[in-house]
Every structure is written in structure tokens, then in C-alpha cells.
Amino acid sequence: MSKKETRRAARQAFPKAPVSTRPSRSRVYGGKPSRPTQKTRSAQAGRPALRPPKLKRAAIQGAILVALYLIIVRFVWKQPGTSTVAYVILAVVGFVGYTAIAYGIDKFTYQRRLRKLKGSK
């Protein structure tokens, strides 16, 4: 059986659901008709919508990374004679550094994608 015949058989085996002709719920109860959502050009092309960089997102990622760092270093790689304060100070420095670098990379890639989208129009 050829590829075309296989696809035709699959379409016939699983027909599409019939389209409903009844009015939407908002029309039935006297409300405003819901307007269809408009997708951005990039979302229509199969790519996710382009989100601008946010410091909050980078800080959340940094906080997650610091928590994992503290758990691993405190309980797995603990060195005798090192205080917990030293681990916390290193974690705070890592948080600030990671947040700044992550935000910078997000901003760079966002601007690059914007330039690429403007050039393709």
C-alpha cells in the first residue's frame, strides 16, 4: 500500500467531527459575542510569541539555581571547617552574577530576534 493510500485510509477511518451550527453560549444568554483571539505573526508561523526580557524572570531562575547550589554544597560537598555563612555569601554573589548575566543574554537575544523580524518584513 502506498503512502497516499495509507493516508486516505486513515482519513476515512477517523472522520472529522461535525461542525456545530448552534449559537455560541454568549449569544444564547444575551451576552456579547466573544471575539476571536488574534495571534501574533510569529505565533502563527509555529514559533512562540516573542517575549521581552524581564529582570523578574532572571531573578527567579537565579533563586532556583541558588537553592539547588545550597542544597548540593551544604549536604553533598560539605568541607570540614567551612561555615554555613561562607556558603550563603557565595550563594548571594552567585545569585547576583547569574541574574545579571541571564538578563543580559535575554536582552541580547531579544534585540537580535527583533532585528531579524524587522529585516524579514
C-alpha positions as CSV (number, residue, x, y, z in Angstrom):
1,M,0.0,0.0,0.0
2,S,1.4,3.4,-1.0
3,K,1.8,6.3,1.3
4,K,-1.0,8.2,-0.3
5,E,-3.4,5.2,0.0
6,T,-2.4,4.8,3.7
7,R,-3.2,8.4,4.5
8,R,-6.5,8.2,2.6
9,A,-7.5,5.1,4.6
10,A,-6.6,6.8,7.8
11,R,-8.7,9.9,7.0
12,Q,-11.7,7.7,6.1
13,A,-11.3,5.6,9.3
14,F,-11.2,8.7,11.5
15,P,-13.6,11.3,10.0
16,K,-13.6,14.9,11.3
17,A,-16.1,15.9,13.9
18,P,-19.2,17.7,12.5
19,V,-19.2,21.5,12.8
20,S,-21.7,22.8,15.3
21,T,-24.4,25.1,13.9
22,R,-25.9,26.2,17.2
23,P,-25.1,29.7,18.5
24,S,-22.4,30.3,21.0
25,R,-23.1,30.4,24.7
26,S,-22.7,34.2,24.9
27,R,-25.4,34.6,22.2
28,V,-27.8,32.2,23.9
29,Y,-27.7,34.1,27.2
30,G,-27.8,37.6,25.7
31,G,-24.1,38.4,26.3
32,K,-21.7,40.0,23.9
33,P,-20.3,37.7,21.3
34,S,-16.8,36.6,22.1
35,R,-14.3,37.9,19.6
36,P,-11.7,35.6,18.2
37,T,-8.2,35.9,19.6
38,Q,-5.6,37.3,17.3
39,K,-2.3,35.5,17.2
40,T,0.9,37.4,16.5
41,R,2.7,36.8,13.3
42,S,5.4,34.7,15.0
43,A,2.9,32.5,16.8
44,Q,1.0,31.9,13.5
45,A,4.3,30.7,11.9
46,G,4.6,28.0,14.5
47,R,7.1,29.8,16.8
48,P,6.2,31.0,20.3
49,A,5.4,34.7,20.7
50,L,8.5,36.9,21.2
51,R,8.6,37.9,24.9
52,P,10.7,40.9,26.1
53,P,13.4,40.2,28.7
54,K,12.4,40.7,32.3
55,L,14.6,41.1,35.3
56,K,12.0,39.2,37.4
57,R,12.3,36.1,35.2
58,A,16.1,36.2,35.5
59,A,15.8,36.6,39.3
60,I,13.5,33.6,39.6
61,Q,15.9,31.5,37.7
62,G,18.8,32.8,39.9
63,A,16.8,31.9,43.0
64,I,16.2,28.4,41.8
65,L,19.8,28.0,41.0
66,V,20.9,29.3,44.4
67,A,18.6,26.9,46.2
68,L,20.0,24.0,44.2
69,Y,23.5,25.2,44.9
70,L,22.9,25.5,48.6
71,I,21.4,22.0,48.8
72,I,24.2,20.4,46.8
73,V,27.1,22.2,48.5
74,R,25.7,22.1,52.0
75,F,24.8,18.4,52.1
76,V,26.9,16.7,49.3
77,W,30.2,18.6,49.1
78,K,30.5,19.8,52.6
79,Q,34.1,20.6,53.6
80,P,35.1,20.3,57.2
81,G,35.8,23.6,58.9
82,T,33.7,25.7,56.4
83,S,30.9,27.7,58.0
84,T,27.4,28.0,56.6
85,V,27.8,31.8,56.3
86,A,30.5,31.2,53.7
87,Y,28.1,29.1,51.7
88,V,25.4,31.7,51.9
89,I,27.7,34.6,50.9
90,L,28.9,32.7,47.9
91,A,25.3,31.8,47.0
92,V,24.3,35.5,47.2
93,V,27.3,36.5,45.0
94,G,26.3,33.8,42.5
95,F,22.7,34.9,42.5
96,V,23.6,38.5,41.6
97,G,26.1,37.4,39.0
98,Y,23.8,34.8,37.4
99,T,20.8,37.2,37.4
100,A,22.8,39.9,35.7
101,I,24.2,37.5,33.1
102,A,20.9,35.8,32.4
103,Y,19.2,39.2,31.9
104,G,21.9,40.4,29.6
105,I,21.7,37.3,27.4
106,D,17.9,37.5,27.3
107,K,18.1,41.2,26.3
108,F,20.8,40.5,23.6
109,T,18.8,37.6,22.1
110,Y,15.5,39.6,22.2
111,Q,17.1,42.5,20.3
112,R,18.7,40.2,17.8
113,R,15.3,38.5,17.1
114,L,13.6,41.9,16.7
115,R,16.2,43.0,14.2
116,K,15.8,39.7,12.3
117,L,12.0,40.1,12.2
118,K,12.2,43.7,11.0
119,G,14.6,42.6,8.3
120,S,12.3,39.8,7.0
121,K,9.2,42.0,6.6
